[in-house]
Amino acid sequence: MRIDSGMGVVVIGRNEGERLRVCLTSLLQRVTPSSVVYVDSGSTDGSVLLATSLGCGVVNLDMQIPFTAARARNEGLARALELMPALEYVQLVDGDCEVREGWLNAAATFLEANPTVAAVCGRRRERAPESTVYNALCDMEWNTPVGPAKSCGGDVLMRVSAIQAAGGYRSDLIAGEEPELCVRLRAAGWKVWRLDAEMTWHDAAIHRFSQWWNRNKRAGYAYAEGAYLHGAAPERHCVRNTARALLWGALLPGLILVGTVWRTEMLLLALLYPLQVLRLASASPLKGKLAWQRAYFLLLGKFAEVQGICRFVLNKLQSKAGKLIEYK
């Protein structure tokens, strides 16, 4: 079933190759090519030619300006509105994702029936979670509760009037732009909702530890910036995430190192790490090996997050703009 002219789609990507073909094909089975805008950020693999050949609108980002996914989404939406001035809803999707059958209809129907909801998302799944532990961790991360939500991810159907009223994404954010927009939407009285519906298949393609580390470093940067922007009460945006990272990835290791200079018994504090892994694994809804893997990497990731936090703090002290932390 095709969606009517009230919906547009914005796809962002760079050098996604075959993943982009899969993404656009999954969309063009459900919407007309003229309603799809592909935003490219300097691809060298023929992505622009592919999107053009399929009849999609194309935006070539000016790469002289530092890239952010937020800027790409804003420029994609602006082009979509030029092509479709009466646009009511826009599906944002990353170019490494495949949109599942039935999602666009389910999401649009939900927004039509719930006028106070600005953004609706569903279940994003990793395409090959069994290929690496890092892909499996991504799949677990995206399995969030159904119902009212505080935030969404990169794949989401949004009410255009709500995005416009909020001023769009903050184009200077190198990460965490979706939760930050959701903070502003909710402050304006809108709701964000997660449906019990299949939305997209994603291809994280994380095959190396260094990729996983950089992804967590980027998360730490986003936590710190989110807390800086909206950490005050009542929102307290990203404050707990930042505090957890600092506790396990900086304060406790520092206490152990400094404390052992005076008393060797302080080394016993290192036992808190295996105890924390045990606690996280025991409290996990997962069972067996997956629960232990998730617990171990959640704790280990705090050290990478601290790197991201420190990077944000240094940038603020030096009045420097953030640079993208890539993991692919």
Sine and cosine of phi, psi and omega as CSV:
sin_phi,cos_phi,sin_psi,cos_psi,sin_omega,cos_omega
0.00,0.00,0.74,-0.67,0.01,-1.00
-1.00,0.00,0.50,-0.87,0.00,-1.00
-1.00,0.03,0.53,-0.85,-0.04,-1.00
-0.96,0.28,-0.01,-1.00,-0.13,-0.99
-0.94,0.33,-0.07,1.00,0.02,-1.00
-0.98,0.21,-0.07,1.00,-0.03,-1.00
-0.86,-0.50,0.68,-0.73,0.12,-0.99
-0.83,-0.55,0.20,-0.98,-0.01,-1.00
-0.74,-0.67,0.69,-0.72,0.10,-1.00
-0.87,-0.50,0.87,-0.50,0.02,-1.00
-0.93,-0.37,0.74,-0.67,0.06,-1.00
-0.89,-0.45,0.55,-0.83,0.00,-1.00
-0.11,-0.99,0.21,-0.98,0.11,-0.99
-0.45,-0.89,0.86,-0.51,0.05,-1.00
0.78,0.62,0.69,0.72,0.03,-1.00
-0.99,0.11,-0.20,0.98,0.09,-1.00
0.85,0.53,-0.78,-0.63,-0.04,-1.00
-0.89,0.45,-0.48,0.88,0.02,-1.00
-0.87,0.49,-0.60,0.80,0.02,-1.00
-0.93,0.38,-0.65,0.76,0.04,-1.00
-0.86,0.51,-0.70,0.71,0.02,-1.00
-0.88,0.47,-0.68,0.73,0.00,-1.00
-0.87,0.49,-0.80,0.60,-0.05,-1.00
-0.91,0.41,-0.63,0.78,0.02,-1.00
-0.89,0.46,-0.65,0.76,0.00,-1.00
-0.90,0.44,-0.51,0.86,0.02,-1.00
-0.98,0.20,-0.66,0.75,-0.10,-1.00
-0.95,0.30,-0.14,0.99,0.16,-0.99
-0.98,0.21,-0.21,0.98,-0.14,-0.99
-0.80,-0.60,-0.37,0.93,0.02,-1.00
-0.73,-0.68,0.29,-0.96,0.02,-1.00
-0.98,0.21,0.51,-0.86,0.01,-1.00
-0.82,0.57,-0.56,0.83,-0.05,-1.00
-0.93,0.38,-0.25,0.97,0.01,-1.00
-0.99,-0.11,0.03,1.00,-0.02,-1.00
-0.95,-0.32,0.78,-0.63,0.08,-1.00
-0.89,-0.45,0.83,-0.56,0.07,-1.00
-0.98,-0.22,0.79,-0.61,0.01,-1.00
-0.96,-0.30,0.89,-0.45,-0.06,-1.00
-0.96,-0.28,0.65,-0.76,-0.03,-1.00
-0.89,-0.47,0.89,0.46,0.12,-0.99
0.99,0.12,0.54,0.84,0.01,-1.00
-0.91,0.42,0.51,-0.86,0.08,-1.00
-0.85,-0.52,0.20,0.98,-0.09,-1.00
-0.95,-0.32,0.26,0.96,0.01,-1.00
1.00,0.09,0.26,0.97,-0.03,-1.00
-0.87,0.48,-0.67,0.74,-0.01,-1.00
-0.90,0.45,-0.70,0.72,0.02,-1.00
-0.88,0.47,-0.65,0.76,0.03,-1.00
-0.87,0.49,-0.78,0.63,-0.03,-1.00
-0.88,0.47,-0.65,0.76,0.02,-1.00
-0.90,0.43,-0.68,0.74,-0.02,-1.00
-0.90,0.43,-0.44,0.90,0.02,-1.00
-1.00,0.05,-0.04,1.00,0.05,-1.00
1.00,-0.01,0.16,0.99,-0.02,-1.00
-0.99,0.15,0.46,-0.89,0.17,-0.98
-0.95,0.31,0.52,-0.85,-0.07,-1.00
-0.76,-0.65,0.69,-0.72,0.15,-0.99
-0.88,-0.48,0.85,-0.53,0.11,-0.99
-0.99,-0.11,0.94,-0.34,-0.02,-1.00
-0.91,0.42,0.58,-0.81,0.11,-0.99
-0.96,0.27,0.96,-0.29,-0.08,-1.00
-0.99,0.15,0.03,1.00,0.16,-0.99
-0.96,0.28,-0.33,0.94,0.09,-1.00
-0.99,-0.11,0.73,-0.68,-0.02,-1.00
-0.79,0.62,0.75,-0.66,-0.07,-1.00
-0.97,0.24,0.64,-0.76,0.27,-0.96
-0.62,-0.79,0.51,-0.86,0.06,-1.00
-0.89,0.46,-0.52,0.85,0.02,-1.00
-0.88,0.47,-0.72,0.70,0.02,-1.00
-0.89,0.45,-0.63,0.77,0.01,-1.00
-0.88,0.47,-0.67,0.74,0.00,-1.00
-0.93,0.38,-0.66,0.76,0.02,-1.00
-0.88,0.48,-0.70,0.71,-0.03,-1.00
-0.94,0.33,-0.55,0.84,0.07,-1.00
-0.91,0.41,-0.67,0.75,0.02,-1.00
-0.91,0.40,-0.64,0.77,0.02,-1.00
-0.87,0.49,-0.67,0.74,0.03,-1.00
-0.92,0.39,-0.65,0.76,0.02,-1.00
-0.87,0.50,-0.62,0.79,0.01,-1.00
-0.95,0.30,-0.50,0.87,0.11,-0.99
-0.91,0.42,-0.65,0.76,-0.04,-1.00
-0.98,0.19,-0.52,0.85,-0.07,-1.00
-0.71,-0.71,0.98,0.19,-0.07,-1.00
-0.85,0.53,-0.43,0.90,-0.04,-1.00
-1.00,-0.02,0.28,0.96,-0.08,-1.00
-0.85,0.52,0.77,-0.63,0.02,-1.00
-0.97,-0.23,-0.68,0.73,-0.05,-1.00
-0.81,-0.59,0.53,-0.85,0.08,-1.00
-0.72,-0.69,0.77,-0.63,0.10,-1.00
-1.00,-0.03,0.89,-0.45,0.11,-0.99
-1.00,-0.04,0.71,-0.70,-0.01,-1.00
-0.50,-0.87,0.61,-0.79,0.07,-1.00
-0.99,0.16,0.54,-0.84,-0.10,-0.99
-0.93,0.36,-0.13,0.99,0.06,-1.00
-0.98,-0.17,0.34,0.94,-0.03,-1.00
-0.87,-0.49,0.51,-0.86,0.11,-0.99
-0.93,-0.36,0.83,-0.56,-0.01,-1.00
-0.98,0.21,0.77,-0.64,-0.07,-1.00
-0.98,0.19,0.49,-0.87,0.01,-1.00
-0.87,0.49,0.73,-0.68,0.05,-1.00
1.00,-0.03,-0.24,0.97,-0.08,-1.00
-0.91,0.41,-0.76,0.65,-0.09,-1.00
-0.87,0.49,-0.66,0.76,0.04,-1.00
-0.90,0.43,-0.72,0.70,-0.04,-1.00
-0.89,0.45,-0.68,0.73,-0.04,-1.00
-0.93,0.36,-0.69,0.72,0.00,-1.00
-0.90,0.43,-0.66,0.75,0.03,-1.00
-0.87,0.49,-0.64,0.77,0.00,-1.00
-0.91,0.41,-0.69,0.72,0.01,-1.00
-0.90,0.43,-0.63,0.78,0.02,-1.00
-0.89,0.46,-0.59,0.80,-0.05,-1.00
-1.00,0.09,-0.21,0.98,-0.08,-1.00
-0.74,-0.67,0.99,0.12,-0.12,-0.99
-0.92,0.40,-0.20,0.98,0.02,-1.00
-1.00,-0.05,-0.02,1.00,0.00,-1.00
-1.00,-0.08,0.80,-0.60,-0.01,-1.00
-1.00,-0.08,-0.51,0.86,-0.10,-0.99
-0.60,-0.80,0.70,-0.72,0.01,-1.00
-0.73,-0.69,0.73,-0.69,0.03,-1.00
-0.73,-0.68,0.20,-0.98,0.00,-1.00
-0.77,-0.63,-0.50,-0.87,-0.06,-1.00
-1.00,0.01,0.90,-0.43,0.15,-0.99
-1.00,-0.05,0.77,-0.63,0.00,-1.00
-0.88,-0.48,0.53,-0.84,0.10,-0.99
-0.97,0.23,0.71,-0.70,-0.07,-1.00
-0.90,0.43,-0.64,0.77,-0.05,-1.00
-0.73,-0.68,0.93,0.37,-0.04,-1.00
-0.91,0.42,-0.37,0.93,-0.03,-1.00
-0.99,0.16,-0.18,0.98,-0.10,-0.99
-0.96,0.28,-0.63,0.78,0.07,-1.00
-0.58,-0.81,0.40,-0.91,0.05,-1.00
-0.89,0.46,-0.50,0.87,-0.03,-1.00
-0.93,0.36,-0.65,0.76,0.08,-1.00
-0.90,0.43,-0.63,0.78,0.03,-1.00
-0.89,0.45,-0.62,0.78,0.03,-1.00
-0.90,0.45,-0.63,0.78,0.07,-1.00
-0.88,0.48,-0.70,0.72,-0.02,-1.00
-0.88,0.48,-0.64,0.77,0.04,-1.00
-0.92,0.39,-0.66,0.75,-0.04,-1.00
-0.85,0.52,-0.58,0.81,-0.09,-1.00
-1.00,0.06,-0.03,1.00,0.00,-1.00
-1.00,0.05,0.96,0.27,-0.08,-1.00
-0.99,-0.16,0.30,-0.96,-0.08,-1.00
-0.88,0.48,0.52,-0.85,0.05,-1.00
-0.99,0.10,0.58,-0.82,0.04,-1.00
0.89,-0.45,-0.39,-0.92,0.01,-1.00
-0.85,0.53,0.68,-0.73,-0.04,-1.00
-0.74,-0.67,0.39,-0.92,0.06,-1.00
-0.99,0.13,-0.47,0.88,-0.09,-1.00
-0.45,-0.89,0.13,-0.99,0.07,-1.00
-0.78,-0.63,0.06,-1.00,0.07,-1.00
-0.96,-0.27,-0.38,-0.93,-0.05,-1.00
-0.94,0.33,-0.43,0.90,0.04,-1.00
-0.99,-0.12,0.90,-0.43,-0.08,-1.00
-0.26,-0.96,0.56,-0.83,0.17,-0.99
-0.99,-0.13,0.83,-0.56,-0.08,-1.00
-0.85,-0.53,0.48,-0.88,0.09,-1.00
-0.99,0.16,0.87,-0.50,-0.10,-0.99
-0.86,0.51,-0.66,0.75,-0.02,-1.00
-0.88,0.48,-0.56,0.83,0.00,-1.00
-0.94,0.34,-0.68,0.73,0.04,-1.00
-0.88,0.48,-0.70,0.71,-0.03,-1.00
-0.89,0.45,-0.68,0.74,-0.01,-1.00
-0.90,0.43,-0.53,0.85,0.00,-1.00
-0.99,0.14,-0.18,0.98,0.00,-1.00
1.00,0.02,0.23,0.97,0.04,-1.00
0.97,0.24,-0.15,-0.99,0.06,-1.00
-0.96,0.29,0.47,-0.88,0.12,-0.99
-0.97,0.22,0.94,-0.33,-0.15,-0.99
-0.94,0.33,-0.21,0.98,0.00,-1.00
-1.00,0.02,-0.10,0.99,-0.02,-1.00
-0.99,0.17,0.78,-0.62,0.02,-1.00
-1.00,0.06,-0.20,0.98,0.03,-1.00
-0.26,-0.97,0.34,-0.94,0.05,-1.00
0.95,0.31,0.35,0.94,-0.05,-1.00
-0.95,0.32,-0.49,0.87,-0.02,-1.00
-0.94,0.33,-0.77,0.63,0.06,-1.00
-0.87,0.50,-0.58,0.82,0.00,-1.00
-0.91,0.42,-0.67,0.74,0.07,-1.00
-0.89,0.46,-0.64,0.77,-0.02,-1.00
-0.91,0.42,-0.55,0.84,0.09,-1.00
-0.85,0.52,-0.72,0.69,-0.03,-1.00
-0.94,0.35,-0.60,0.80,0.04,-1.00
-0.90,0.44,-0.72,0.69,-0.01,-1.00
-0.92,0.40,-0.57,0.82,0.04,-1.00
-0.90,0.44,-0.47,0.88,0.02,-1.00
-1.00,0.05,0.04,1.00,0.06,-1.00
0.98,-0.19,-0.02,1.00,0.03,-1.00
-0.99,0.16,0.30,-0.95,0.06,-1.00
-0.90,-0.43,0.46,-0.89,0.11,-0.99
-0.90,-0.44,0.68,-0.73,-0.14,-0.99
-0.71,-0.71,0.59,-0.80,0.09,-1.00
-0.90,-0.44,0.83,-0.56,-0.02,-1.00
-1.00,-0.03,0.44,-0.90,0.12,-0.99
-1.00,0.09,0.95,0.33,-0.06,-1.00
-0.53,-0.85,0.56,-0.83,0.05,-1.00
-0.95,0.32,0.80,-0.60,-0.07,-1.00
-0.94,-0.34,-0.87,0.49,-0.05,-1.00
-0.59,-0.81,0.41,-0.91,0.26,-0.97
-0.98,-0.22,0.73,-0.68,-0.07,-1.00
-0.88,-0.47,0.52,-0.86,0.04,-1.00
-0.87,-0.49,1.00,-0.02,-0.02,-1.00
-0.92,0.40,-0.58,0.82,0.02,-1.00
0.82,0.58,0.69,0.73,0.05,-1.00
-1.00,-0.10,0.96,-0.29,-0.07,-1.00
-0.92,-0.38,-0.19,0.98,-0.06,-1.00
-0.80,-0.60,0.48,-0.88,0.02,-1.00
-0.85,0.52,-0.62,0.78,-0.03,-1.00
-0.88,0.47,-0.58,0.82,0.04,-1.00
-0.91,0.42,-0.72,0.70,0.01,-1.00
-0.88,0.47,-0.66,0.75,0.01,-1.00
-0.88,0.48,-0.72,0.69,0.00,-1.00
-0.90,0.43,-0.58,0.81,0.04,-1.00
-0.89,0.46,-0.65,0.76,0.04,-1.00
-0.95,0.30,-0.56,0.83,0.08,-1.00
-0.88,0.47,-0.68,0.73,0.04,-1.00
-0.89,0.46,-0.63,0.78,0.04,-1.00
-0.89,0.46,-0.67,0.74,0.03,-1.00
-0.88,0.48,-0.65,0.76,0.05,-1.00
-0.87,0.50,-0.71,0.71,-0.01,-1.00
-0.90,0.43,-0.63,0.77,0.03,-1.00
-0.87,0.48,-0.74,0.67,-0.04,-1.00
-0.89,0.46,-0.69,0.73,-0.01,-1.00
-0.94,0.34,-0.60,0.80,0.05,-1.00
-0.89,0.46,-0.67,0.74,0.03,-1.00
-0.92,0.40,-0.60,0.80,0.02,-1.00
-0.89,0.45,-0.64,0.77,-0.07,-1.00
-0.99,0.15,-0.66,0.75,-0.14,-0.99
-0.71,-0.70,0.50,0.87,-0.06,-1.00
-0.98,0.19,-0.20,0.98,-0.01,-1.00
-0.95,0.32,0.38,-0.92,0.08,-1.00
-0.91,0.41,0.50,-0.86,0.07,1.00
-1.00,0.02,-0.15,0.99,-0.12,-0.99
-0.93,0.36,-0.76,0.65,-0.03,-1.00
0.81,0.59,0.65,0.76,-0.09,-1.00
-0.88,0.47,0.84,-0.55,0.08,-1.00
0.91,0.42,0.12,0.99,-0.03,-1.00
-0.91,0.41,-0.71,0.70,-0.01,-1.00
-0.91,0.41,-0.65,0.76,0.02,-1.00
-0.87,0.49,-0.69,0.72,0.00,-1.00
-0.91,0.40,-0.68,0.74,-0.02,-1.00
-0.90,0.44,-0.67,0.74,0.01,-1.00
-0.88,0.47,-0.70,0.71,0.00,-1.00
-0.87,0.49,-0.71,0.71,-0.02,-1.00
-0.92,0.40,-0.62,0.78,0.00,-1.00
-0.89,0.46,-0.81,0.58,-0.12,-0.99
-0.99,0.11,-0.45,0.89,-0.08,-1.00
-0.98,-0.18,-0.15,0.99,-0.05,-1.00
-0.64,-0.77,-0.84,0.54,-0.12,-0.99
-0.91,0.42,-0.76,0.65,-0.02,-1.00
-0.91,0.41,-0.72,0.70,0.08,-1.00
-0.86,0.51,-0.63,0.77,0.02,-1.00
-0.90,0.43,-0.66,0.75,0.02,-1.00
-0.89,0.45,-0.66,0.75,0.01,-1.00
-0.90,0.44,-0.73,0.69,-0.04,-1.00
-0.90,0.43,-0.73,0.69,-0.02,-1.00
-0.95,0.33,-0.66,0.75,-0.05,-1.00
-0.90,0.44,-0.57,0.82,-0.03,-1.00
-0.94,0.34,-0.28,0.96,0.10,-1.00
-0.90,0.43,-0.54,0.84,-0.05,-1.00
-0.99,-0.17,-0.64,0.77,-0.02,-1.00
-0.62,-0.79,0.87,-0.50,-0.03,-1.00
-0.90,0.43,-0.36,0.93,0.02,-1.00
-0.88,0.47,-0.34,0.94,0.01,-1.00
-0.89,0.45,-0.33,0.95,0.06,-1.00
-0.88,0.48,-0.40,0.92,0.00,-1.00
-0.89,0.45,-0.37,0.93,0.04,-1.00
-0.89,0.47,-0.39,0.92,0.02,-1.00
-0.89,0.45,-0.35,0.94,0.04,-1.00
-0.92,0.40,-0.28,0.96,0.03,-1.00
-0.89,0.45,-0.46,0.89,-0.03,-1.00
-0.93,0.36,-0.80,0.60,0.07,-1.00
-0.89,0.46,-0.53,0.85,0.05,-1.00
-0.92,0.40,-0.60,0.80,0.04,-1.00
-0.93,0.37,-0.64,0.77,0.08,-1.00
-0.87,0.50,-0.69,0.72,0.02,-1.00
-0.88,0.48,-0.69,0.73,0.00,-1.00
-0.89,0.45,-0.72,0.70,-0.02,-1.00
-0.91,0.42,-0.65,0.76,0.01,-1.00
-0.92,0.39,-0.64,0.77,-0.02,-1.00
-0.93,0.38,-0.55,0.83,-0.03,-1.00
-1.00,0.07,-0.13,0.99,-0.07,-1.00
-0.95,0.30,0.61,-0.79,0.11,-0.99
-0.95,0.32,-0.25,0.97,0.04,-1.00
-0.98,0.19,0.28,-0.96,-0.04,-1.00
-0.81,-0.58,0.42,-0.91,0.14,-0.99
0.91,0.42,-0.66,-0.75,-0.11,-0.99
-0.86,0.51,-0.65,0.76,-0.03,-1.00
-0.88,0.47,-0.63,0.78,0.01,-1.00
-0.90,0.44,-0.66,0.75,-0.01,-1.00
-0.95,0.32,-0.64,0.77,0.04,-1.00
-0.88,0.47,-0.73,0.69,-0.01,-1.00
-0.87,0.50,-0.72,0.70,-0.02,-1.00
-0.88,0.47,-0.71,0.71,-0.03,-1.00
-0.89,0.46,-0.74,0.67,-0.06,-1.00
-0.96,0.27,-0.49,0.87,0.10,-1.00
-0.86,0.50,-0.68,0.73,-0.02,-1.00
-0.96,0.28,-0.70,0.72,0.01,-1.00
-0.88,0.48,-0.57,0.82,-0.02,-1.00
-0.90,0.45,-0.34,0.94,0.01,-1.00
-0.89,0.46,-0.53,0.85,0.01,-1.00
-0.93,0.37,-0.63,0.77,0.07,-1.00
-0.93,0.38,-0.63,0.77,0.01,-1.00
-0.88,0.47,-0.62,0.79,0.04,-1.00
-0.88,0.47,-0.61,0.79,0.07,-1.00
-0.86,0.51,-0.68,0.73,0.03,-1.00
-0.91,0.42,-0.65,0.76,0.04,-1.00
-0.87,0.49,-0.72,0.70,0.00,-1.00
-0.89,0.46,-0.61,0.79,0.03,-1.00
-0.89,0.45,-0.67,0.75,0.03,-1.00
-0.90,0.44,-0.72,0.70,-0.02,-1.00
-0.87,0.49,-0.70,0.72,0.02,-1.00
-0.89,0.46,-0.65,0.76,0.04,-1.00
-0.88,0.48,-0.66,0.75,0.00,-1.00
-0.92,0.39,-0.67,0.74,-0.01,-1.00
-0.90,0.43,-0.54,0.84,-0.02,-1.00
-0.99,-0.11,0.07,1.00,-0.02,-1.00
0.82,0.57,0.66,0.75,0.00,-1.00
-0.97,-0.26,0.58,-0.82,0.08,-1.00
-0.97,0.25,0.52,-0.85,0.01,-1.00
-0.95,0.32,0.57,-0.82,0.08,-1.00
-0.94,-0.34,0.59,-0.80,-0.08,-1.00
-0.83,0.56,0.71,-0.70,0.10,-0.99
-0.98,-0.22,0.97,-0.25,-0.08,-1.00
-0.99,-0.11,0.53,-0.85,0.07,-1.00
-0.84,-0.54,-0.12,0.99,0.04,-1.00
-0.98,-0.22,0.00,0.00,0.00,0.00
